[in-house]
Amino acid sequence: MHPAKPIIAVDAMGGDFGPEVVVPGALKAAIKDNLGLALIGDEQKIRQALEGQKFKDSDLEIIHTSEVVEMSEKPSDILRKKKNSSIQTAFRLVREGRAHGVVSAGNSGATLACGMFTLGRIKGIERPALASILPSEKGPVILIDVGANVDCKPYHLVQFGLMAEVFSRSVLHVDRPKVGLLTIGEEEGKGNSLVRETSKLFKMTSMNFVGNIEGRDFFMGKADVIVCDGFVGNVSLKLMEGLAVSLTKILKEEVRKSWLARLGFLLGIRALKRFGRRIDYAEYGGAPLLGLNGIGIVCHGSSNSKAITNAVLMAGEFVRNKANENLINGLGANKEISIFAKKALPKSAVT
């Protein structure tokens, strides 16, 4: 039974801006959606960020930690040397039942490592993966992996597809998700050896595999799930974000050039604002880390307060909708998880 008031453990020290951005963003989400918060990090800095904010003491817990994970640190070092870090503590709260989900804008590698070490993986999953939810002409699209695993084997990508396919059905309510493989051409056989071997495996699954997807197809709705390794996915995601920001700046510059342009802008301002929200990464908050025995949302290091708000709202929604339980049940009912595992596949698929 899911809790009526989910408690979200927030890594207050994560990201480029720390508590001054993370704390107000998390509070806004908690007030909006009746959530409890556990703010974790340097207590003095958290309390400074809370000054002037309205909140109920009963809805908020501050947990002091003496160690902060830097963006440049290796995940293995953090597990060994920084056991009292804010991100490790956040996942421990979930393991102990004191919280129901984690949100962090900190070191994504450390978040993945701490989540795996503390909560463990869903049975049958070799590697958890980051799933970013993107807008398209036909509805939301899942891009997986966007940074958790930069060096992958073909069977890893198939498992990413299996997780995202279940997630798409259970959370986004897509009846029979179309699954595509990101590569450099839609023709069969295009791409590197990883893509070609992965394509062979996808054809052996019961998924609605639609073949190769090119980068230009992201927003056309040709697939509901787009699969790639974390290196390609992360580059793709950041390219999209940078393009969205630049397009907004270019539009503003063009509007200032003439009074006719300014008039047109004023006449279409509502539509332009809706367009801006659709391409703004902050609207989606963060990327769920699929494959853990618990809910973890990873935000961009440069996340603003709005992005943190939406990430915490996402975590709360996932708790209430039993997103992780649905994922576990869906994967458990699918024998392909055990079929497409390292020990069950030919050597070409795992090397």
C-alpha positions as CSV (number, residue, x, y, z in Angstrom):
1,M,0.0,0.0,0.0
2,H,1.5,3.3,-1.0
3,P,1.7,6.1,1.5
4,A,-0.9,8.9,1.5
5,K,2.0,11.4,2.0
6,P,5.2,10.2,0.3
7,I,8.4,11.4,1.9
8,I,11.1,12.4,-0.6
9,A,14.8,12.4,0.4
10,V,16.4,15.3,-1.3
11,D,20.2,15.7,-1.7
12,A,20.3,19.3,-0.7
13,M,24.1,19.6,-1.5
14,G,23.7,18.2,-5.1
15,G,24.1,20.3,-8.2
16,D,26.0,23.4,-9.2
17,F,24.0,25.7,-6.9
18,G,23.4,23.6,-3.7
19,P,20.8,24.4,-1.0
20,E,20.0,27.9,-2.2
21,V,18.3,26.4,-5.3
22,V,17.5,22.9,-4.2
23,V,15.7,23.7,-0.9
24,P,13.2,26.3,-2.3
25,G,12.5,24.1,-5.3
26,A,11.9,21.0,-3.1
27,L,9.7,23.0,-0.7
28,K,7.5,24.3,-3.5
29,A,6.9,20.7,-4.7
30,A,6.1,19.5,-1.2
31,I,3.5,22.3,-0.6
32,K,1.9,21.8,-4.0
33,D,1.5,18.1,-3.8
34,N,1.3,17.3,-0.1
35,L,4.7,15.7,0.2
36,G,7.0,15.2,3.1
37,L,10.7,16.1,2.7
38,A,13.9,15.0,4.2
39,L,16.5,17.6,3.3
40,I,20.0,16.1,3.6
41,G,23.3,17.9,3.8
42,D,25.0,20.7,5.7
43,E,22.4,21.7,8.3
44,Q,23.6,25.3,8.6
45,K,23.4,25.9,4.8
46,I,20.0,24.2,4.6
47,R,18.6,26.4,7.4
48,Q,20.0,29.5,5.7
49,A,18.1,28.4,2.5
50,L,15.0,27.9,4.5
51,E,14.9,31.5,5.8
52,G,11.8,33.3,4.6
53,Q,10.3,30.1,3.3
54,K,6.9,29.0,4.5
55,F,6.6,25.3,5.6
56,K,5.2,23.1,8.3
57,D,7.8,21.6,10.7
58,S,5.8,18.3,10.6
59,D,6.4,18.0,6.9
60,L,10.1,18.6,7.0
61,E,13.1,16.8,8.4
62,I,16.7,18.1,8.2
63,I,19.4,15.5,8.3
64,H,22.9,16.8,8.8
65,T,25.8,15.1,6.9
66,S,29.4,16.1,7.1
67,E,30.5,15.1,3.7
68,V,29.7,16.4,0.2
69,V,30.3,14.6,-3.1
70,E,32.0,16.7,-5.7
71,M,31.1,16.4,-9.4
72,S,34.6,15.3,-10.3
73,E,34.9,12.4,-7.7
74,K,34.9,8.8,-8.7
75,P,31.9,6.7,-7.6
76,S,34.1,4.0,-6.2
77,D,36.0,6.5,-4.0
78,I,32.7,7.9,-2.7
79,L,31.4,4.5,-1.6
80,R,34.6,3.8,0.3
81,K,35.6,7.2,1.7
82,K,32.3,9.2,2.0
83,K,29.8,7.0,3.7
84,N,28.3,10.0,5.4
85,S,27.7,11.9,2.2
86,S,24.3,13.4,1.5
87,I,23.6,11.1,-1.4
88,Q,24.5,7.9,0.4
89,T,22.4,9.0,3.4
90,A,19.4,9.7,1.1
91,F,19.4,6.2,-0.2
92,R,19.8,4.8,3.3
93,L,16.6,6.5,4.3
94,V,14.7,4.7,1.6
95,R,16.3,1.4,2.5
96,E,15.2,2.0,6.2
97,G,11.7,3.0,5.2
98,R,12.1,6.6,6.4
99,A,11.7,7.9,2.9
100,H,10.1,6.6,-0.3
101,G,12.2,8.2,-3.1
102,V,15.4,10.1,-3.7
103,V,16.1,13.2,-5.8
104,S,19.6,14.4,-6.5
105,A,21.2,16.9,-8.9
106,G,24.7,15.8,-7.8
107,N,27.3,13.5,-9.4
108,S,25.2,11.1,-11.5
109,G,27.8,8.3,-11.3
110,A,27.8,8.6,-7.6
111,T,24.0,8.6,-7.4
112,L,24.0,5.4,-9.5
113,A,26.7,3.7,-7.4
114,C,25.1,4.7,-4.1
115,G,21.7,3.6,-5.3
116,M,23.0,0.2,-6.4
117,F,25.0,-0.4,-3.3
118,T,22.3,0.7,-0.9
119,L,19.1,-0.5,-2.5
120,G,20.3,-3.1,-4.9
121,R,19.0,-3.9,-8.4
122,I,15.7,-5.4,-9.6
123,K,16.2,-9.1,-10.1
124,G,17.6,-9.9,-13.5
125,I,18.8,-6.4,-14.3
126,E,22.5,-6.2,-14.9
127,R,22.7,-2.4,-15.0
128,P,20.3,0.3,-14.0
129,A,19.8,3.1,-16.6
130,L,18.7,6.7,-16.7
131,A,15.5,7.2,-18.6
132,S,14.8,10.8,-19.8
133,I,11.2,11.7,-20.7
134,L,11.1,13.9,-23.8
135,P,8.3,15.7,-25.7
136,S,7.3,14.7,-29.2
137,E,4.6,15.5,-31.7
138,K,2.7,12.5,-30.6
139,G,3.3,12.5,-26.8
140,P,6.1,11.7,-24.4
141,V,9.1,9.6,-25.5
142,I,11.5,7.8,-23.3
143,L,15.2,8.0,-24.2
144,I,17.3,5.4,-22.4
145,D,20.2,5.4,-21.3
146,V,21.2,9.1,-21.0
147,G,24.4,8.8,-18.9
148,A,24.5,6.0,-16.4
149,N,26.4,3.5,-18.6
150,V,28.8,4.8,-21.2
151,D,30.3,1.4,-22.1
152,C,27.6,-1.1,-22.9
153,K,27.2,-4.6,-24.4
154,P,24.3,-5.5,-26.7
155,Y,22.4,-7.4,-23.9
156,H,22.6,-4.3,-21.7
157,L,20.7,-2.2,-24.4
158,V,18.1,-4.9,-24.7
159,Q,17.5,-4.8,-20.9
160,F,17.3,-1.0,-21.1
161,G,14.6,-1.4,-23.7
162,L,12.7,-4.0,-21.6
163,M,12.7,-1.6,-18.6
164,A,11.6,1.4,-20.6
165,E,8.9,-0.5,-22.4
166,V,7.4,-1.6,-19.1
167,F,7.8,1.9,-17.7
168,S,6.1,3.4,-20.8
169,R,3.1,1.0,-20.4
170,S,2.7,1.3,-16.6
171,V,3.5,5.0,-16.1
172,L,2.9,6.8,-19.4
173,H,0.0,4.4,-20.2
174,V,1.1,3.7,-23.8
175,D,-0.8,0.5,-24.9
176,R,1.9,-1.2,-27.0
177,P,5.1,1.0,-27.0
178,K,7.1,1.2,-30.1
179,V,10.8,0.5,-29.3
180,G,13.5,1.9,-31.6
181,L,17.3,1.7,-31.6
182,L,19.2,5.0,-32.0
183,T,21.8,4.8,-34.8
184,I,23.1,6.7,-37.9
185,G,20.7,5.4,-40.5
186,E,17.2,3.8,-40.6
187,E,18.4,1.1,-42.9
188,E,19.0,-2.3,-41.4
189,G,22.7,-2.9,-40.8
190,K,23.6,0.7,-40.3
191,G,25.7,1.6,-37.2
192,N,28.6,0.3,-35.3
193,S,29.0,-3.3,-34.1
194,L,27.2,-2.6,-30.8
195,V,24.1,-1.4,-32.7
196,R,24.1,-4.2,-35.2
197,E,24.4,-6.9,-32.6
198,T,21.8,-5.2,-30.4
199,S,19.4,-5.0,-33.3
200,K,19.6,-8.8,-33.8
201,L,18.7,-9.4,-30.1
202,F,15.8,-6.9,-30.2
203,K,14.3,-8.9,-33.1
204,M,14.3,-12.0,-30.9
205,T,12.2,-10.3,-28.2
206,S,8.4,-9.9,-28.0
207,M,8.7,-6.1,-27.9
208,N,7.2,-3.9,-30.6
209,F,10.6,-3.3,-32.1
210,V,10.4,-0.8,-35.0
211,G,14.0,-0.9,-36.0
212,N,16.6,1.9,-36.3
213,I,15.8,5.4,-35.3
214,E,17.9,8.4,-36.4
215,G,18.5,11.6,-34.3
216,R,16.1,13.6,-36.5
217,D,13.3,11.2,-35.5
218,F,13.4,12.0,-31.8
219,F,10.4,14.4,-31.8
220,M,8.3,12.9,-34.6
221,G,6.9,10.2,-32.5
222,K,8.2,7.3,-34.6
223,A,9.0,5.4,-31.4
224,D,7.8,5.6,-27.8
225,V,11.1,4.2,-26.5
226,I,14.5,5.1,-28.0
227,V,17.4,2.9,-26.8
228,C,21.1,3.8,-26.9
229,D,24.2,3.6,-24.7
230,G,24.7,6.3,-22.0
231,F,27.5,8.1,-24.0
232,V,25.3,8.7,-27.1
233,G,22.3,9.4,-24.9
234,N,24.0,12.0,-22.8
235,V,25.4,13.8,-25.8
236,S,22.0,13.8,-27.5
237,L,20.2,15.1,-24.4
238,K,22.6,17.9,-23.8
239,L,22.5,18.9,-27.5
240,M,18.8,19.1,-27.3
241,E,18.9,21.3,-24.2
242,G,21.5,23.6,-25.7
243,L,19.5,24.0,-28.9
244,A,16.4,24.8,-26.9
245,V,18.2,27.5,-24.9
246,S,19.8,29.0,-28.1
247,L,16.5,29.0,-30.0
248,T,14.9,31.0,-27.2
249,K,17.8,33.6,-27.2
250,I,17.7,33.8,-31.0
251,L,14.0,34.4,-31.0
252,K,14.3,37.2,-28.4
253,E,17.0,38.9,-30.5
254,E,14.9,38.7,-33.6
255,V,11.9,40.1,-31.8
256,R,13.8,43.2,-30.8
257,K,14.8,44.1,-34.4
258,S,11.6,45.7,-35.5
259,W,8.3,47.0,-34.1
260,L,6.4,44.5,-36.4
261,A,8.3,41.6,-34.9
262,R,7.4,42.9,-31.4
263,L,3.8,43.2,-32.4
264,G,3.7,39.7,-33.7
265,F,5.4,38.5,-30.5
266,L,2.7,40.2,-28.4
267,L,-0.1,38.7,-30.5
268,G,1.4,35.2,-30.2
269,I,2.8,35.4,-26.7
270,R,0.5,32.7,-25.3
271,A,1.5,30.2,-28.0
272,L,5.2,31.1,-27.6
273,K,5.0,30.5,-23.9
274,R,3.4,27.1,-24.4
275,F,6.1,26.3,-26.9
276,G,8.8,27.4,-24.4
277,R,7.4,25.1,-21.7
278,R,7.4,22.1,-24.1
279,I,11.1,22.5,-25.0
280,D,12.2,23.5,-21.5
281,Y,14.1,20.6,-19.8
282,A,13.1,22.0,-16.4
283,E,9.5,21.0,-17.1
284,Y,10.6,17.3,-16.9
285,G,12.7,17.8,-13.7
286,G,14.9,14.8,-13.9
287,A,15.5,11.3,-15.2
288,P,14.3,8.3,-13.3
289,L,17.0,5.7,-12.6
290,L,15.3,2.5,-13.7
291,G,16.5,-0.9,-12.4
292,L,16.9,0.0,-8.7
293,N,14.9,-1.5,-5.9
294,G,13.5,1.9,-5.2
295,I,12.8,5.3,-6.8
296,G,15.7,7.6,-7.7
297,I,15.4,10.7,-9.8
298,V,18.6,12.2,-11.2
299,C,18.6,15.9,-12.2
300,H,21.0,17.9,-14.2
301,G,23.9,19.5,-12.3
302,S,22.8,22.9,-13.6
303,S,19.2,22.4,-12.5
304,N,17.3,25.6,-11.5
305,S,14.7,25.7,-8.8
306,K,11.9,24.9,-11.3
307,A,13.6,21.7,-12.4
308,I,14.1,20.6,-8.7
309,T,10.4,21.3,-8.1
310,N,9.3,19.1,-11.0
311,A,11.8,16.3,-10.1
312,V,10.4,16.1,-6.5
313,L,6.8,16.2,-8.0
314,M,7.8,13.3,-10.3
315,A,9.2,11.3,-7.4
316,G,6.0,11.8,-5.4
317,E,3.9,10.8,-8.4
318,F,6.0,7.7,-8.9
319,V,5.5,6.7,-5.3
320,R,1.8,7.2,-5.4
321,N,1.4,5.4,-8.7
322,K,3.6,2.5,-7.5
323,A,5.8,3.0,-10.5
324,N,8.7,0.9,-9.2
325,E,6.4,-1.9,-8.0
326,N,4.8,-2.0,-11.5
327,L,8.2,-2.1,-13.1
328,I,9.3,-5.0,-10.9
329,N,6.1,-6.9,-11.5
330,G,6.2,-6.2,-15.2
331,L,9.8,-7.4,-15.5
332,G,9.1,-10.4,-13.3
333,A,6.3,-11.5,-15.5
334,N,8.6,-11.2,-18.6
335,K,10.8,-14.2,-18.9
336,E,12.9,-12.3,-21.5
337,I,14.8,-10.6,-18.6
338,S,16.5,-13.9,-17.8
339,I,16.8,-14.9,-21.4
340,F,18.6,-11.7,-22.4
341,A,21.2,-11.8,-19.6
342,K,24.9,-12.3,-19.8
343,K,25.0,-16.0,-18.9
344,A,22.2,-16.9,-21.3
345,L,23.5,-15.3,-24.5
346,P,26.1,-16.1,-27.1
347,K,29.5,-14.7,-26.7
348,S,29.0,-12.1,-29.5
349,A,26.2,-10.5,-27.5
350,V,28.2,-10.0,-24.3
351,T,31.7,-9.1,-25.5
